[in-house]
Structure formats: structure tokens, C-alpha cells
């Protein structure tokens, strides 16, 4: 076989692999979206809108977050008054 034929075969195989991957990804996205919409109710909608933050009911309405220690640079919850790694106060 000539070099040009090998190149055509490689390009065709690569294209086929990309199309199959695209089909699989689209199928997974559709399945995840359908599952998320099936369980959508008042509680799941509120949880999704908070995007991982707490409701803040224990802090008088303020949302909790992540802060960085000034001394060691580690991350910790903003509810804490001191860094759990080194003990430096905020």
C-alpha cells in the first residue's frame, strides 16, 4: 500500500472515532438532563439555585463560603474563625 492510502485510512478512522465519541457524549448529556428534570421539584430547584452554598439560616441569612488563610494559604470554611491547618485567626 502507498503512503497516501495509509494517511486516508488514518484520517477516516480518526473521524469515525470522533463521531462515535460525540454521539456518546450527547447521549450522556441528554440522559443527565432528563434525570435532573425528572426529579425537579421545589426542593431540588432551590438546591440547584444555591449551587453548593448553604442556606445561611445559621448565620442570619449570610451565605457560607471558602476563605484562604493569610498565614499558610490553605482553604477553609468561612464559618470558622481560625485556620484549621495552622490556627491563625481571621
C-alpha positions in Angstrom: 0.0 0.0 0.0 1.1 3.5 -0.7 1.7 6.2 1.9 -1.3 8.2 0.7 -3.7 5.3 1.3 -2.4 4.9 4.8 -3.0 8.5 5.5 -6.6 8.3 4.1 -7.3 5.3 6.3 -5.9 7.0 9.4 -7.9 10.2 8.8 -11.1 8.1 8.2 -10.5 6.1 11.4 -9.9 9.2 13.4 -13.1 10.9 12.0 -15.1 7.8 12.8 -13.7 7.7 16.4 -14.6 11.4 16.9 -18.2 10.9 15.6 -18.7 7.9 17.9 -17.4 9.9 20.9 -19.6 12.8 20.0 -22.7 10.6 19.9 -21.8 9.0 23.2 -21.3 12.4 24.9 -24.6 13.8 23.5 -26.4 10.7 24.8 -24.9 11.1 28.3 -25.8 14.8 28.4 -29.4 14.0 27.4 -29.6 11.3 30.0 -28.3 13.5 32.7 -30.6 16.4 31.8 -33.6 14.1 31.7 -32.7 12.7 35.1 -32.3 16.1 36.6 -35.6 17.3 35.1 -37.5 14.2 36.3 -36.5 14.9 39.9 -37.1 18.7 39.7 -39.4 19.8 42.4 -39.4 22.7 44.9 -36.5 21.3 46.9 -34.3 20.3 44.1 -34.8 23.6 42.3 -33.8 25.5 45.4 -30.8 23.3 45.9 -29.7 23.8 42.3 -30.0 27.6 42.6 -27.8 27.7 45.6 -25.0 26.0 43.6 -23.3 24.3 46.5 -23.6 27.0 49.2 -25.5 26.6 52.4 -28.8 28.3 53.0 -27.2 30.6 55.5 -30.0 30.1 58.1 -27.5 29.6 60.9 -25.7 32.9 60.0 -28.6 35.2 59.8 -29.0 34.9 56.0 -25.3 35.2 55.0 -24.1 32.5 52.7 -21.1 30.4 53.7 -18.1 30.2 51.5 -14.4 29.4 51.3 -11.7 31.7 52.5 -7.9 31.4 52.4 -5.6 31.6 55.3 -3.3 34.7 55.3 -0.5 32.7 57.0 -0.4 29.3 55.3 -2.7 29.8 52.3 -4.9 26.8 52.9 -8.6 26.9 52.2 -11.3 26.6 54.9 -14.9 27.3 55.5 -15.8 30.9 56.2 -17.9 29.9 59.2 -14.7 29.1 61.1 -12.9 31.8 63.0 -9.4 30.3 62.7 -7.5 28.2 60.1 -7.7 24.5 60.9 -4.3 23.9 59.5 -2.2 26.5 61.4 -4.6 28.1 63.9 -4.2 31.7 62.6 -7.4 33.7 63.4 -9.2 35.5 60.6 
